[in-house]
C-alpha cells in the first residue's frame, strides 16, 4: 500500500509539472509567481520563466480592456528602463500598444514587444529619447503616425515581416538612426516617415519589393543610400518624397510610371540619378537646387537616363546654341530647359517625346515649334513670351494642354492641329490653355476647317 501511495504521489507531481510546462503563459499582474489558468505558476530565473521561457513582465504597466476581448498597454506607474510587455494579461491577449502609451518616457532604453501585439498606435513612443533599438515582431501589422518620432537616441530600427503600413512621421526626428530594416511585407511608407533622420553616419536602406506607396518628404534630410529590391510594386514616387535627401546617388526602379513635383528638391549632395524606362509622367521642379547633379552631355545638350537609355530626360542645352536636335530617345523635357535661350532659332523634337515641362521654351528665340504626335502633356507657360515665334504645329491628338501652355507670343499667327475640328473640341485642355497678347489674332487650323482665336 505504501508503494502504491508513493507511486500515485509521484504521478501527480509529474502531471502538475507537465501542465505547468504547457500552460504557463498568463502573466496576471507581473508578480514573481504569477498564477496561470492551469493553477501552475511561472518560475522566474534572471527574469525568464524556467517553465515556458516567457520574460518577466514589467511591473506597474497599465492594461485597458478593449471590446472585452483583448488589452492595450501603456506605461502606468512603471519606472523600468527595460520595458517587457507581456503577451497576455488576465487570461486575454495584449494586442495593442496604446496611443501615447509610453510618450516622453525618457528613461526607457529598451522595449521588448511580444508576438501578440498587432498594432502600435499614434505617438506610442514619441519622445523616448533614451530608446536605442527597436525590434518590431512579425505580429505587428501597422505602426501609426508619430509612433517613434523624436526618439533622438534611436540607432537601430527593425520592422517585422508582418508590418504593412508605416504612418506619417513615424520616425521623424530620430537623429541618431544608423540602420533600418523594413522587413519583406511593407506596402506603405507615410509622409515624412523618416524626415530629419540626419545621422552623421551614412547607411543603406533597402526598400522591399512589396512597397506600393511612399509619402511626400518620407526621407527628407536623410543621410542614406536608397536601394530597391528587384521588381518593386510601386508605380508612383509622390511629391517631395526625397526632398532634402542627403544621399549622393539614387536609382528609381523599373515599374515607376510617374514622378511628382519637387521629388528631389534641395538635395545638395545628389550627384547621380538613374531613371527607369517605364516613366510616363514627370511633374515640375523635379530637382531644383541640386548643385552637385551631373547629367550626361551629348552635343549641345545634357540628359539624365539609365544604362539602356542615357538620354531619357533632357535637362538643358548650351545657352549659345542656335539649333538643337533633341536625341531620338528623349521622352521628357525639363522645366525651364530652354528658358531665355534667345540664341535658339531652330529646335527639332523627336517622335517618342512624352512630356514638355513648365516654362520649357519661355522667352527663347525659336521661330517654329513642332509638337510630336507622341506628346501627352504640354506644361504651364511651356511656350510663352517667345517674341520670334510665328507658328506652332501640334501633331498629337491625345494630350493635355495645361494652364497658359501657349502664352503671350506677339508674332504667333498660326496653330496647326492634326485631326478634325471635332478632334480638337474633345482634346483635353485647361480652360486658359491659350492666353494671347492683347490684339493678337491666331488662326487655329484643323484638317477640315479653321477658327480664329483672340
Protein Blocks (a to p, Z undefined) as FASTA:
>chain_A
ZZmmmmmmmmmmmmmmmmmmmmgobekjopabdcdfkopacddeehiafklopacddehi
acddehhlaccddeklafbfbdcddfbeehiacfbdcehklgoilkbmbdcddfkbmbdc
ehklgoiakbmbdcddfklmbdcehklgoilkbmbdcddfkbmbdcehklgoilkbcbdc
ebjmbfbdcehklgoiacfbdcdddddfkbmbdcehklgoiacdddddehiabfbdcehk
lgoiabfbdcddehiabdcehklgoiaklmbdcddfkbcbdcehklgoilkbccddehjb
ccdddfklmmlpcfbdcfkbcbdcddfkbcbdcehklgoilkbmbdcddehiabdcehkl
goiabfbdcddfkbmbdcehklghilkbmbdcdfbfcdcddehkbgcifkbcbdcdedjf
klmmmpccdfklpccdehiacddddfkbccdeZZ
